[in-house]
Structure formats: C-alpha cells, structure tokens
Amino acid sequence: MGVMTFRTHSLRLATEAVCARDGVDVAGLPASELLELSGHVARLRRDADVLMAEVAAEIRRRSETADAGMGFATRQGFRSAGELVAQTTGGSFAEARRLMVAGGLLADAESAVCGDDVGQGDDAAQSGVGGMQGGGVSAGGVSGVVERSPMARFRSDLAAAVREGRIGIDAAALFADAIGTLSDRAVVLDGEASIDTERTRSLFAKALNKAEGLPLHKVRKLAWQAQAFADPRGWEEREEHQHEARALTVRDDTDGMVTLTARLTPLAAAPVRAVLDAGVRWALKARRDNPDSDTRTPWQMRADILTDLCRHALDCTEATSGVKTTVVIRMTRTDLESGLGVGEIDGLPQPVSVGALRRAAADAEIIPAVLGGVSEVLDWGRSRRLFTPTQRLALVERDGGCAWCNAPPSWCEAHHIDWWERDTGPTDLGNAVLMCARCHHRIHRDGWDIDIQNQVVHFIPPPSVDPTRTPHIGGRQRYDLAA
C-alpha cells in the first residue's frame, strides 16, 4: 500500500451543512427541506465512512506487517485487524472487512495517481484488494513510462466515485470483490489474454455509472452482471462450485418450532421462488376486495405454500391450489448456439451461464425466451382488453419486472398507460407497462405520467415533485447492465 493522504475538506463541508440545521424540529420540516437534510446527513455519513476506511486499511496493513512476529492488531490484544476495526466502530466483522477493502482501494488508486506504480505496471496496485493482474505496458518502449492498464483506470474511477460521495464504501467493496475475483483469471494463455480487460473495464464502468443512487442490493446485481459478462467461463465454474455447496438443514428450536435453512443455486431456486411469489400474489389479490378474509403476512403465506406443496407430494391425487406459474429463462440466439455466454432467469438478480440455461430449457415447466428469433404478432390494438401471455413475456423482456421498483415479474401485471375505458387506450406494447400493484396505484395517486420512447420506460413526475418534470428512466435501462 502506498500513499494515503488523510483529507477532511469534504467532511467539513458536509458537517457545516448539517450543523446549520442544529436545533431544528425535524417533525415540522416541509418535505423539500426534509429531503435536503436527508441528503446532507447521508453525505456526512459517506464522507466519515471514507475516512474510517482509510484508517481501517492502514490498521490492516500494519497488522499484516509482522514486527518481531506480531502485527499491529496482535500487539493491541486483538486476533485480527478486522476484530480491532469492528470493536472501534461497534459494527460487525463484515462491515470491518468492507471498510478495509474500500480503504485499500483508495490507497491503491492514490498511489497510482502519485506515480508509485511508475516502472512497475499494475503491481503497485496489488497491495490492496481487488486488483486485476496483467500490469501496465511501457509506452513506445521508453523506460520508466507506464501506460496504466484498463482495470487500473477503473480502480481509479471507482476510488473517485467513493471520494466524491457518488457511491458508498459498501458498494465500492462489492465492485472490488468482483474485479478481485477476475484477477486470478486474467492470465495469458497461448499468447492470448483469457479476459479482455478493456471490455471488462467498459462493463464495470457502465455498472458504476448506473450504481449511483441505487440501494446496495441493486448495486450487487450490477456487479454480478459485469463479472459474468466479462468472464462467462469463470461464471460457469462459479456455478459448479455453487452446485456442490447446495444444502438444506432442518433444526428443532428450543421453543418447539422447526427452522429450515436452504442454500440453493440460482437456477435451482428459480422454480422455488416462482411458486412462492405466485402463491403470495394470488393470495393478496384474492383478499383485495375483502381485506379481512385473509390476515396472514406474506411470510406466513410462504410457509403455508411450502407445507401445502409437501402435503400434496404425499398424495398426488389431491387437487392443487390452482396457482399457475412459469419460469422464464432468457438468452441470445448467438449464445444459445455457441453455448458460451450468460443469460438470466426472471426474478433472479444473478446472471446464469448459457450452459446451465440450455440444460434447464429441456424442462417442460420452463419457457426459454431466445432473443433475436422469430416471434408472433405482439400488438393487438383495441381488439383485446387484456394483454396476452405473449405480450406479457415481451413486457418482461423490455421492463425486467416492475418498471418502477424492479420487483420480480411474478409480482407484476401489465397495465394500460392510456386507460382502456377512459382514454380508449389500445392493448399494444407501446401503451403497456409492467408494474406491481403498489407502484401502479402510487403512480396514479401521485399524478406521475408514463412515456415509452425507443422501448425505454420514462416516468414523468408531477410539478409538485419536480417543477421541471424531468423524466426518470425506469425498467431495465435503470437496473440492468445488459439493457
């Protein structure tokens, strides 16, 4: 680890903005001022995290540097640097690790900018976490002049995003872990690199641009997608390891309840999630007209669905619940034919290798959606009131789930943008959007408009929310790296 300059200017500015509200009655703030204060406090928290990450990384560096057989953390009475950092912050070991990972990333990026890696390629950036091996290349053969590798440039962009407050340290750690996983495979085989580092940098840069303002689970999905698209073969090997790690345990608790814990591969979990989600959606829809008819929570509904399925398995002559659902897998025709690449399963955040998808497509209960092939007519005009199953598949392809919150497709329904009755809106894809019930009702209640341009969903806020009515991109274009 090289240079690590402790700078507090950004933290001071954020602190001043927050302290300017000292003594204010938060409960009495207008909505605009409450949102502004929320932004200032969030920025203060992110800036403080950056400084803590720098300190945590230095604690780790000193702890890994043995002095008379003892590192820094050991001399302070701790088993590891993570334990020291966790006690200092009052947080978890996982949080301490993320702080150390992000701090190492910041130090590596600063070292590169300050010239610590001149003449050493990317090796200088390997002292932290998340470096892509492969090194810089001398420009024009001039000794001491190094052209930074694509992934070294991305690490600098990632560090800048953290310092500027565009993403937090947790998101940075996700990206660092993803590119760190790729580093072991970025080797030269028979004179050819196993991973195209320039394409990889472009994928991760696109994911980083989309990550700003997203919650952590959405950022994790973007990092997974970038990793899978950059190294499909490595992703398929990852799935093989996941398959070996599958497990289910049944434990009797002290209160008499029974706890089931399952670890499944994404592909194996797809039908499980599809059935549970469809059952919950069916139950919630059934009680919509009579809320008192079913007082169960969604968690209780899932438990009942699972037990009902197992009861049915004991006697298959009994009638089922009547809930019908399917699993849709998606891949390009090129990848289908070559067997190399990654696709997706509706409702799952992780990409899945085309090899696994091809094997799954043989199942009669799974619908393979191959992009680029011949499809039937999707627009029905005013001849039909309800959207067809084929149109719904096309909407899932375009929107990815709820176009507003990205809820799984099984939670969503196809809705007319221009209403069928009031606006005589056609039952066409250009007048359709996939949304969960909650977001659909909120959009209409709050006065948002929806516009489809070039197969991209745009949500237009009412003047009360944004006087300029600047459109917000929704659907896959907001949440999906492959959009």
C-alpha positions in Angstrom: 0.0 0.0 0.0 1.4 3.4 -1.0 0.3 7.0 -0.4 -2.7 7.6 1.8 -3.4 11.3 2.4 -6.0 12.0 5.1 -8.2 14.8 3.8 -11.1 16.2 5.7 -12.3 19.1 3.5 -15.3 17.3 2.2 -16.3 16.1 5.7 -16.0 19.7 7.0 -18.4 21.0 4.2 -20.9 18.2 4.9 -20.6 18.8 8.7 -21.3 22.6 8.2 -24.4 21.8 6.1 -25.8 19.5 8.8 -24.8 21.7 11.7 -26.6 24.6 10.0 -29.8 22.8 11.0 -28.8 22.4 14.6 -31.9 22.7 16.9 -34.4 22.4 14.1 -37.7 20.5 14.7 -37.4 17.7 12.2 -41.1 16.8 12.5 -42.0 20.3 11.4 -39.8 20.5 8.3 -41.5 20.8 4.9 -41.0 17.9 2.6 -38.4 19.7 0.4 -36.3 20.7 3.5 -36.5 17.2 5.0 -35.2 15.7 1.7 -32.4 18.3 1.6 -31.4 17.5 5.2 -31.5 13.8 4.4 -29.1 14.3 1.6 -26.7 16.4 3.8 -26.7 13.8 6.6 -26.2 10.9 4.0 -23.2 12.8 2.5 -21.8 13.4 6.0 -22.1 9.7 6.7 -20.4 8.7 3.4 -17.5 11.1 4.0 -17.0 9.8 7.5 -17.0 6.2 6.1 -14.3 7.2 3.6 -12.0 8.4 6.4 -12.7 5.4 8.5 -12.0 3.2 5.5 -8.6 4.8 5.1 -7.8 4.3 8.8 -9.0 0.7 8.7 -6.9 -0.1 5.7 -3.8 1.3 7.4 -4.6 -0.8 10.5 -4.8 -3.9 8.3 -1.5 -3.0 6.5 0.3 -2.7 9.8 -1.3 -5.8 11.2 -0.1 -7.8 8.2 3.4 -6.5 8.6 5.0 -8.7 11.2 7.2 -6.9 13.8 9.1 -9.4 15.9 6.4 -12.0 14.9 3.5 -9.7 15.9 1.4 -7.4 13.8 -0.3 -4.1 14.9 -3.6 -5.7 15.8 -2.0 -8.5 17.8 0.1 -6.1 19.8 -3.1 -4.3 20.7 -4.6 -7.6 22.0 -6.8 -8.5 19.0 -6.8 -11.6 16.9 -7.1 -9.7 13.7 -7.3 -6.3 12.1 -11.0 -7.0 11.5 -11.6 -7.6 15.1 -9.9 -4.3 16.1 -11.8 -2.3 13.5 -15.1 -3.9 14.5 -14.6 -3.0 18.1 -13.6 0.5 17.2 -16.7 1.1 15.1 -19.1 -1.0 17.1 -20.1 -2.8 13.9 -19.8 -6.3 12.5 -16.8 -8.1 11.2 -18.4 -8.0 7.7 -18.6 -4.2 8.0 -15.0 -4.0 9.2 -13.9 -6.1 6.2 -15.7 -3.8 3.8 -14.0 -0.8 5.3 -10.6 -2.4 4.9 -11.3 -3.4 1.3 -12.5 0.1 0.4 -9.6 1.7 2.2 -7.2 -0.5 0.3 -8.9 0.5 -3.0 -8.5 4.2 -2.1 -4.8 3.8 -1.2 -4.0 1.9 -4.4 -5.7 4.5 -6.6 -3.9 7.3 -4.9 -0.6 5.5 -5.2 -1.2 5.1 -8.9 -2.0 8.8 -9.4 1.0 9.8 -7.3 3.3 7.7 -9.6 4.1 4.9 -7.2 3.5 2.4 -9.9 5.8 4.0 -12.5 8.0 1.3 -13.9 6.1 -1.4 -12.0 3.0 -1.8 -14.1 -0.1 -2.7 -12.0 2.0 -4.5 -9.4 1.9 -1.4 -7.3 -1.9 -1.6 -7.2 -1.8 -5.2 -6.0 -1.0 -4.4 -2.4 -4.7 -3.7 -1.7 -7.8 -5.7 -2.6 -9.5 -6.1 -6.0 -6.6 -5.6 -8.4 -6.7 -7.1 -11.9 -3.3 -8.7 -12.7 -1.7 -8.0 -16.0 0.3 -4.9 -15.4 1.0 -1.8 -17.4 2.9 -1.7 -20.7 5.7 0.7 -21.4 4.6 3.3 -23.9 6.8 3.3 -27.0 9.4 1.3 -25.2 10.5 4.3 -23.1 11.9 3.1 -19.8 10.0 4.4 -16.7 6.9 5.4 -18.7 4.0 3.2 -18.0 0.6 3.0 -19.6 -1.9 2.1 -16.9 -4.0 -1.0 -17.6 -7.7 -0.7 -18.2 -8.6 -2.2 -14.8 -6.1 0.2 -13.1 -8.0 3.0 -14.7 -11.3 1.6 -13.4 -10.0 1.3 -9.9 -9.1 5.0 -10.0 -12.6 5.8 -11.3 -14.1 3.6 -8.5 -12.0 5.4 -5.9 -13.0 8.8 -7.3 -16.7 7.8 -7.1 -16.2 6.9 -3.4 -14.4 10.1 -2.5 -16.9 12.2 -4.4 -19.8 10.6 -2.5 -21.4 9.1 -5.6 -21.3 5.6 -4.0 -20.7 4.3 -0.5 -17.9 2.1 0.8 -20.2 -1.0 0.8 -20.9 -0.5 -2.9 -17.2 0.0 -3.5 -16.4 -3.2 -1.7 -18.8 -5.1 -4.0 -17.0 -3.8 -7.1 -13.6 -4.5 -5.6 -14.6 -8.1 -4.8 -15.9 -8.6 -8.3 -12.8 -7.4 -10.1 -10.6 -9.2 -7.5 -12.3 -12.5 -8.5 -11.4 -11.8 -12.1 -7.8 -11.1 -11.3 -6.9 -14.7 -10.8 -8.2 -15.5 -14.3 -6.6 -12.5 -16.2 -3.7 -14.5 -17.4 -2.2 -15.0 -20.8 -2.9 -18.4 -22.4 -1.1 -19.3 -25.7 -0.3 -15.7 -26.2 -3.9 -14.6 -25.8 -5.4 -13.0 -22.7 -8.2 -15.1 -21.2 -10.1 -11.9 -20.3 -10.5 -8.8 -22.5 -9.5 -6.2 -19.9 -10.6 -3.2 -22.0 -14.1 -4.7 -22.4 -14.1 -5.6 -18.7 -13.3 -2.0 -17.8 -16.1 -0.8 -20.0 -18.6 -3.2 -18.4 -17.7 -2.2 -14.9 -17.6 1.5 -15.8 -21.2 1.2 -17.1 -22.2 -0.6 -13.9 -20.5 2.1 -11.8 -22.4 4.8 -13.7 -25.7 3.0 -13.0 -24.9 2.4 -9.4 -25.2 6.0 -8.2 -28.3 6.5 -6.2 -29.3 2.7 -6.1 -29.7 0.6 -3.0 -27.0 -1.9 -2.2 -28.8 -5.0 -3.5 -29.3 -3.3 -6.9 -25.6 -2.5 -7.0 -24.8 -6.1 -6.2 -26.8 -7.2 -9.2 -24.9 -4.8 -11.5 -21.5 -6.0 -10.2 -22.6 -9.6 -10.7 -23.7 -8.8 -14.3 -20.4 -7.1 -15.1 -18.4 -10.0 -13.7 -20.5 -12.6 -15.6 -20.4 -10.8 -18.9 -16.6 -10.2 -18.6 -15.8 -13.8 -17.8 -18.6 -16.3 -18.9 -16.3 -19.3 -18.4 -15.4 -18.2 -14.9 -19.0 -17.7 -14.1 -19.9 -21.2 -15.2 -17.1 -22.6 -13.0 -18.6 -20.5 -10.1 -22.0 -22.2 -10.7 -20.3 -25.6 -10.5 -18.9 -24.7 -7.1 -22.3 -23.4 -6.0 -23.9 -26.7 -7.0 -21.5 -28.6 -4.8 -22.3 -26.2 -1.9 -26.1 -26.8 -2.1 -27.6 -27.8 1.3 -30.8 -27.9 3.3 -30.9 -28.3 7.1 -33.8 -28.9 9.4 -33.4 -27.8 13.1 -35.7 -28.2 16.1 -35.6 -24.9 18.0 -35.9 -24.7 21.8 -39.4 -23.1 21.6 -40.7 -26.2 19.6 -40.7 -24.5 16.2 -38.7 -26.0 13.3 -36.3 -24.0 11.3 -35.4 -24.9 7.7 -32.3 -23.3 6.1 -31.6 -23.9 2.4 -28.7 -22.9 0.2 -29.6 -23.3 -3.5 -28.0 -22.4 -6.8 -29.9 -19.5 -8.6 -31.1 -22.0 -11.2 -32.4 -24.4 -8.6 -34.0 -21.6 -6.6 -35.9 -20.2 -9.6 -38.9 -22.6 -9.5 -39.0 -22.3 -5.7 -39.2 -18.5 -5.8 -41.6 -18.6 -8.7 -44.1 -20.8 -6.9 -43.8 -18.9 -3.6 -44.1 -15.5 -5.3 -47.0 -16.6 -7.4 -48.8 -18.0 -4.4 -48.4 -14.9 -2.4 -49.5 -12.7 -5.3 -52.6 -14.9 -5.8 -53.5 -14.7 -2.1 -53.0 -11.0 -1.9 -55.1 -10.5 -5.0 -57.9 -12.8 -3.6 -58.2 -10.7 -0.4 -58.2 -7.3 -2.2 -61.9 -7.0 -2.2 -62.3 -8.3 1.3 -59.2 -7.5 3.4 -60.5 -9.4 6.5 -60.8 -12.7 4.5 -57.0 -13.4 4.9 -55.0 -11.8 7.7 -51.7 -13.7 7.0 -48.5 -11.9 6.3 -46.6 -12.7 3.1 -44.1 -14.6 5.2 -46.8 -16.8 6.7 -48.2 -17.3 3.2 -44.9 -18.6 2.0 -44.7 -21.0 4.9 -48.2 -22.3 4.2 -47.4 -22.7 0.5 -44.3 -24.8 1.3 -46.2 -27.1 3.7 -49.1 -27.4 1.2 -46.7 -28.5 -1.5 -45.1 -31.1 0.7 -48.6 -32.4 1.8 -49.5 -32.6 -1.9 -46.4 -34.6 -2.6 -47.5 -37.2 -0.1 -50.8 -37.8 -2.1 -50.6 -36.5 -5.7 -54.3 -37.4 -6.2 -55.3 -34.4 -4.2 -56.2 -31.1 -6.0 -53.6 -28.4 -6.1 -54.1 -24.8 -5.1 -54.9 -23.8 -8.6 -52.0 -21.3 -8.7 -50.3 -21.5 -12.0 -46.8 -20.1 -12.6 -43.9 -20.5 -15.0 -40.2 -19.9 -15.0 -38.8 -17.9 -18.0 -35.1 -18.1 -18.9 -33.6 -15.6 -21.4 -30.5 -15.8 -23.7 -29.5 -14.6 -27.1 -29.6 -16.9 -30.1 -25.9 -16.5 -30.6 -25.1 -17.6 -27.1 -27.6 -20.4 -27.3 -25.9 -21.8 -30.4 -22.3 -21.3 -29.1 -23.1 -22.4 -25.5 -20.8 -19.7 -24.2 -22.2 -16.6 -22.5 -24.7 -15.6 -19.8 -28.4 -15.1 -19.6 -31.0 -14.6 -16.9 -34.0 -16.0 -15.2 -37.0 -13.9 -14.4 -36.9 -12.7 -10.8 -33.3 -13.6 -10.0 -30.6 -10.9 -9.6 -27.7 -13.2 -10.6 -26.9 -14.0 -14.2 -26.8 -17.7 -15.2 -24.4 -19.3 -17.7 -25.9 -20.3 -21.0 -24.7 -23.8 -20.5 -26.9 -24.1 -17.4 -29.8 -22.4 -19.1 -29.6 -24.8 -22.1 -29.8 -27.7 -19.7 -32.8 -26.1 -17.9 -34.6 -25.4 -21.1 -35.3 -29.1 -21.5 -37.7 -28.9 -18.6 -41.3 -28.7 -19.7 -42.2 -26.3 -17.0 -39.6 -23.7 -18.1 -40.2 -21.3 -21.0 -37.0 -20.4 -22.9 -37.1 -16.9 -24.4 -34.5 -16.7 -27.2 -33.8 -13.2 -28.3 -33.4 -12.4 -32.0 -35.6 -15.2 -33.1 -39.0 -15.2 -35.0 -41.9 -14.1 -32.8 -45.6 -13.8 -33.2 -47.6 -10.6 -33.5 -47.4 -8.7 -30.2 -49.7 -5.7 -30.8 -53.5 -6.4 -30.7 -54.9 -2.8 -30.8 -58.4 -2.4 -29.5 -59.4 -6.0 -30.4 -58.5 -7.3 -26.9 -58.9 -5.8 -23.4 -56.4 -7.9 -21.6 -52.7 -8.3 -22.6 -51.9 -11.8 -23.9 -49.3 -14.1 -22.3 -47.0 -13.4 -25.2 -47.3 -9.7 -24.8 -46.6 -10.1 -21.1 -43.4 -12.1 -22.0 -42.4 -9.2 -24.2 -43.0 -6.7 -21.5 -40.9 -8.7 -19.1 -38.2 -8.6 -21.7 -38.4 -4.8 -22.0 -39.1 -3.8 -18.4 -37.4 -6.7 -16.5 -40.1 -6.7 -13.8 -41.8 -3.7 -12.2 -40.6 -0.8 -14.3 -40.6 1.5 -11.2 -39.1 -0.6 -8.3 -37.8 -3.7 -10.2 -39.9 -6.1 -8.3 -39.9 -9.7 -9.8 -42.2 -10.2 -12.8 -44.3 -12.7 -10.8 -45.4 -9.7 -8.7 -46.5 -7.6 -11.6 -49.3 -7.1 -14.0 -49.5 -5.5 -17.4 -51.2 -2.1 -17.2 -52.5 0.3 -19.9 -50.7 3.6 -19.9 -53.7 5.3 -21.6 -56.6 3.6 -19.8 -58.8 1.2 -21.8 -62.1 2.8 -20.8 -61.2 6.4 -20.0 -58.7 7.1 -22.8 -59.7 4.3 -25.2 -56.1 3.1 -25.0 -55.0 0.2 -27.2 -53.8 -3.1 -25.9 -50.4 -2.6 -27.5 -46.8 -2.8 -26.2 -46.3 0.9 -26.8 -49.2 1.5 -24.4 -48.2 -1.0 -21.8 -46.0 -1.1 -18.7 -45.3 -3.8 -16.3 -45.8 -2.7 -12.7 -46.5 -4.2 -9.3 -49.8 -3.2 -7.7 -48.3 -0.9 -5.1 -46.3 1.1 -7.6 -49.1 1.2 -10.1 -51.5 2.7 -7.5 -48.9 5.2 -6.3 -48.1 6.4 -9.8 -51.8 7.2 -10.5 -52.4 8.6 -7.0 -49.4 11.0 -7.1 -50.0 12.1 -10.7 -47.0 10.7 -12.5 -47.1 10.3 -16.3 -45.5 7.4 -18.2 -44.0 7.6 -21.6 -42.4 4.9 -23.8 -39.6 6.1 -26.1 -37.5 3.7 -28.2 -38.5 0.8 -25.9 -37.4 2.7 -22.8 -39.9 3.5 -20.0 -39.8 7.1 -18.7 -41.7 8.2 -15.6 -42.5 11.9 -15.6 -43.0 13.5 -12.2 -45.9 15.9 -11.5 -45.0 19.6 -11.0 -45.4 19.2 -7.2 -42.5 16.8 -7.2 -40.3 18.4 -9.9 -41.3 21.7 -11.5 -39.1 20.9 -14.5 -40.8 17.5 -14.9 -37.5 15.8 -15.8 -38.2 12.2 -16.8 -36.8 9.3 -14.7 -35.7 6.3 -16.6 -37.3 3.0 -15.5 -37.2 -0.6 -16.3 -34.1 -2.5 -17.5 -32.4 0.7 -18.6 -32.1 1.8 -15.0 -31.4 -1.5 -13.3 -29.9 -3.9 -15.8 -26.3 -3.7 -17.1 -27.3 -5.6 -20.3 -30.1 -3.3 -21.2 
